[in-house]
């Protein structure tokens, strides 16, 4: 299956958008299913940094560990799940618009299912993410545009 991909234009500079998106503490502010996100490493996010993200799936809270693979400020980031039956792989990119005054944010998510995850990905996970990702991007836009530059 192909990755789920959505984009949205935001009235903020790429550097502001990138700083917000790659700071794990902001995840619950703009991702509907994210309950909390805790860095597992000290210091700024870098390739190899891990984050424990707790998500609400139905009426359950499921923790998962994510690891940053690549960071190219202020243009892109990649991360993937490192444990559990459903392992997301996310690529985000930020394209400058209007001479860098605005940004186009594109988020692509794909999944690897292991064990029970092979059943959960097509039946539960993909449909939930297809529904949630546009909402997440709208929340992201609202949060970023409400913040003072």
C-alpha positions in Angstrom: 0.0 0.0 0.0 1.1 3.5 -0.6 1.8 6.1 2.1 -1.0 8.4 3.4 0.0 11.9 2.3 -1.6 15.3 3.2 -0.3 18.9 3.0 -1.4 22.3 4.3 -0.2 25.8 3.8 0.7 27.8 7.0 1.2 31.5 7.5 4.6 31.0 9.3 8.2 30.9 8.2 9.7 27.4 7.6 12.1 27.7 10.5 9.2 28.4 12.9 7.2 25.5 11.5 10.2 23.1 11.7 11.1 24.1 15.3 7.5 23.4 16.4 7.1 20.1 14.5 10.4 18.6 15.6 9.8 19.5 19.3 8.1 16.3 20.7 6.4 18.3 23.5 4.1 19.9 21.0 2.7 16.6 19.6 -0.4 16.4 21.9 -1.2 20.0 20.9 -1.8 19.2 17.2 -2.2 15.4 16.9 -5.7 14.3 17.8 -4.7 10.8 19.1 -1.5 11.9 20.9 -2.0 11.9 24.7 1.6 12.7 25.6 5.1 12.6 24.2 8.3 12.2 26.3 11.8 12.5 24.9 13.9 9.5 25.9 17.2 11.3 25.3 18.8 14.5 26.7 19.4 17.6 24.6 18.0 18.7 21.3 16.4 16.3 18.8 19.0 14.7 16.5 19.2 11.6 14.3 18.9 8.6 16.7 16.8 10.6 19.3 13.9 8.6 20.7 10.5 9.7 21.9 7.9 7.8 23.8 4.5 8.7 22.3 1.3 7.6 24.0 -1.7 7.5 21.6 -5.4 7.0 22.2 -6.7 4.2 20.0 -10.3 3.6 20.7 -10.6 3.6 24.5 -7.1 2.4 25.1 -3.8 4.4 25.5 -1.0 2.7 23.6 2.6 3.8 24.2 5.1 3.5 21.3 8.7 4.5 20.8 9.6 6.6 17.8 13.1 7.3 16.6 14.3 10.3 14.4 16.2 9.0 11.4 17.0 12.3 9.6 16.7 16.0 10.3 17.3 18.7 7.6 16.4 22.0 9.2 14.2 23.7 8.2 13.1 21.5 5.3 12.4 17.9 6.4 12.5 15.2 9.1 12.0 11.4 9.2 11.1 9.1 12.0 9.9 5.6 12.5 8.4 3.3 15.2 11.0 0.9 16.7 8.8 -1.5 18.7 5.3 -3.0 18.7 3.0 -4.6 16.2 2.4 -1.4 14.3 5.4 0.7 13.3 4.8 3.9 11.6 7.3 5.6 9.2 6.8 9.3 8.8 8.4 11.8 6.5 7.7 15.5 6.8 8.7 18.3 4.5 8.4 22.0 4.6 8.5 24.1 1.4 9.0 27.8 1.7 6.2 30.0 0.1 6.1 33.7 -0.6 9.8 34.3 -0.2 9.8 32.3 3.1 7.0 34.1 4.8 4.7 31.1 4.6 5.2 27.3 4.4 3.7 24.3 2.8 3.8 21.3 5.2 3.5 17.8 3.8 3.3 14.8 6.0 3.5 11.2 4.7 2.9 8.2 6.9 3.2 4.5 6.1 3.1 1.5 8.3 4.8 -1.8 8.9 2.7 -4.4 10.6 4.2 -7.2 12.5 2.3 -10.2 13.9 -1.2 -8.9 14.8 -0.2 -5.6 13.3 -0.5 -7.1 9.8 -4.2 -7.3 10.5 -4.5 -4.1 12.4 -2.8 -1.8 9.8 -5.3 -2.2 7.0 -8.4 -2.7 9.2 -7.9 -0.2 11.9 -4.8 1.9 11.6 -4.9 3.2 8.0 -8.6 4.2 8.2 -8.0 6.0 11.5 -5.0 7.9 10.1 -6.7 8.8 6.8 -9.4 10.4 8.9 -7.1 12.0 11.5 -4.2 13.4 9.4 -6.3 16.2 7.8 -7.6 17.2 11.2 -4.0 17.1 12.6 -2.7 19.4 9.9 -5.6 21.8 10.4 -4.8 21.9 14.2 -1.1 22.4 13.3 -2.0 25.4 11.1 -4.2 26.9 13.8 -1.6 26.5 16.6 1.3 27.9 14.5 -0.7 30.8 13.2 -1.9 31.7 16.7 1.7 31.8 18.0 3.5 35.1 17.9 6.6 35.1 15.6 
